[in-house]
């Protein structure tokens, strides 16, 4: 904290002994020690408060980052959900369109011969093939 060496402390102690006197020096030293202790505790409390505030600020930043990520994911999920719903409705519409003709009774196609068309003929049987062995 301060750049005070042992020799400087010795000079300060001798001056204090001369100025304060040997009778009051122990009481003054004790009071100074208590005051320095209080000052150190106060400084440590202030440091702890500052560190706590810094950590709290960092936690708030992390929280806001996570909230933004959660919102982004939620929007993506909603988008995918809408796409799935749209595809599902298209599939249902196609299925309904395919089921509609099946719901009608099937009708056999009629082959109506034209009045001036010749009657159908059967194909001639194939001749057996001769194979040389």
Backbone torsions as a table, in degrees:
resi	resn	phi	psi	omega
1	UNK	NA	-68.1	175.6
2	UNK	-105.9	150.4	179.7
3	UNK	-92.7	75.9	-178.8
4	UNK	-117.4	125.3	180.0
5	UNK	-93.1	-179.0	-178.5
6	UNK	-65.4	-38.2	-179.2
7	UNK	-65.0	-38.1	177.7
8	UNK	-66.3	-40.7	177.8
9	UNK	-63.4	-38.1	178.2
10	UNK	-64.2	-41.8	177.9
11	UNK	-64.5	-42.5	179.0
12	UNK	-63.3	-41.2	179.5
13	UNK	-64.4	-41.0	178.8
14	UNK	-65.9	-43.3	179.1
15	UNK	-63.9	-42.4	179.2
16	UNK	-63.8	-39.5	178.8
17	UNK	-63.3	-39.0	-179.6
18	UNK	-73.1	-43.8	-175.3
19	UNK	-74.5	-46.7	-174.4
20	UNK	-83.5	-37.7	-178.7
21	UNK	100.5	154.7	-175.6
22	UNK	-70.0	-22.7	-177.6
23	UNK	-77.4	-40.5	-176.9
24	UNK	-94.0	-10.6	-176.4
25	UNK	-59.5	-44.9	179.0
26	UNK	-61.9	-39.7	179.8
27	UNK	-66.9	-42.4	179.5
28	UNK	-66.0	-41.2	179.3
29	UNK	-63.4	-41.6	177.8
30	UNK	-63.2	-45.2	179.0
31	UNK	-62.7	-43.6	178.4
32	UNK	-62.9	-39.1	177.9
33	UNK	-63.1	-43.1	177.9
34	UNK	-62.8	-42.9	-179.5
35	UNK	-65.4	-41.9	177.5
36	UNK	-64.5	-37.3	176.4
37	UNK	-62.4	-45.4	177.7
38	UNK	-61.5	-41.9	-179.9
39	UNK	-62.8	-42.4	178.5
40	UNK	-64.2	-42.5	177.7
41	UNK	-63.4	-40.8	178.5
42	UNK	-62.5	-45.8	179.2
43	UNK	-62.6	-42.8	178.4
44	UNK	-63.7	-39.8	177.1
45	UNK	-63.1	-42.5	179.0
46	UNK	-63.8	-43.1	177.4
47	UNK	-60.6	-44.0	179.7
48	UNK	-62.8	-41.8	178.3
49	UNK	-62.9	-42.6	179.1
50	UNK	-63.9	-44.5	178.3
51	UNK	-62.0	-41.7	178.2
52	UNK	-61.0	-43.5	179.4
53	UNK	-64.9	-39.8	178.6
54	UNK	-64.5	-42.9	178.0
55	UNK	-64.5	-40.4	178.4
56	UNK	-63.4	-41.2	177.9
57	UNK	-63.0	-42.4	177.6
58	UNK	-63.5	-40.9	178.4
59	UNK	-64.3	-37.8	177.3
60	UNK	-64.3	-40.3	177.9
61	UNK	-63.4	-44.0	179.0
62	UNK	-63.2	-41.5	179.3
63	UNK	-61.7	-44.8	-179.8
64	UNK	-66.1	-35.3	177.1
65	UNK	-63.9	-44.9	178.7
66	UNK	-65.5	-37.6	178.4
67	UNK	-65.4	-40.6	177.2
68	UNK	-63.9	-41.6	178.4
69	UNK	-64.4	-40.4	179.0
70	UNK	-64.2	-42.0	177.7
71	UNK	-62.7	-41.9	179.7
72	UNK	-62.1	-46.0	179.0
73	UNK	-63.9	-40.9	179.5
74	UNK	-62.3	-41.5	178.3
75	UNK	-65.1	-40.4	177.6
76	UNK	-63.4	-42.4	179.3
77	UNK	-63.0	-42.1	178.0
78	UNK	-63.0	-41.1	178.7
79	UNK	-62.2	-45.7	178.7
80	UNK	-64.7	-39.8	179.3
81	UNK	-62.0	-42.2	177.6
82	UNK	-64.6	-40.2	178.4
83	UNK	-64.1	-42.7	179.3
84	UNK	-64.3	-41.4	178.5
85	UNK	-62.9	-41.4	179.4
86	UNK	-64.2	-46.4	179.5
87	UNK	-64.4	-38.7	178.8
88	UNK	-62.1	-43.5	-180.0
89	UNK	-66.8	-36.2	176.9
90	UNK	-65.2	-41.2	178.9
91	UNK	-64.8	-42.5	178.8
92	UNK	-63.1	-39.6	179.3
93	UNK	-64.9	-42.7	178.3
94	UNK	-64.6	-41.6	179.1
95	UNK	-63.4	-39.9	178.6
96	UNK	-66.5	-38.1	178.7
97	UNK	-66.4	-36.8	178.6
98	UNK	-74.2	-32.5	179.7
99	UNK	-76.1	-24.7	-176.8
100	UNK	-60.9	-48.0	178.7
101	UNK	-67.3	-28.1	179.1
102	UNK	-72.3	-23.2	-179.4
103	UNK	-72.3	-26.9	177.9
104	UNK	-77.1	148.1	179.0
105	UNK	-67.1	138.9	-178.6
106	UNK	-68.9	140.9	178.0
107	UNK	-114.8	135.6	180.0
108	UNK	-78.0	136.6	178.5
109	UNK	-70.2	136.3	-179.7
110	UNK	-99.7	133.9	176.6
111	UNK	-100.5	100.9	179.0
112	UNK	-94.7	126.5	179.8
113	UNK	-81.6	141.7	177.5
114	UNK	-69.2	147.4	-175.6
115	UNK	-62.8	-30.4	-177.5
116	UNK	-104.0	12.6	-179.9
117	UNK	-84.9	145.5	178.7
118	UNK	-71.9	155.5	-179.5
119	UNK	-67.8	149.0	-178.9
120	UNK	-65.0	143.7	179.6
121	UNK	-115.0	153.4	178.8
122	UNK	-88.3	148.3	179.3
123	UNK	-70.5	149.3	-178.3
124	UNK	-73.7	146.0	179.2
125	UNK	-67.1	146.1	-178.4
126	UNK	-74.4	142.5	-179.5
127	UNK	-78.3	142.6	179.7
128	UNK	-67.8	141.4	-177.7
129	UNK	-90.7	144.3	-179.9
130	UNK	-99.9	131.4	179.8
131	UNK	-118.5	137.7	180.0
132	UNK	-95.3	127.7	-179.1
133	UNK	-101.5	NA	NA
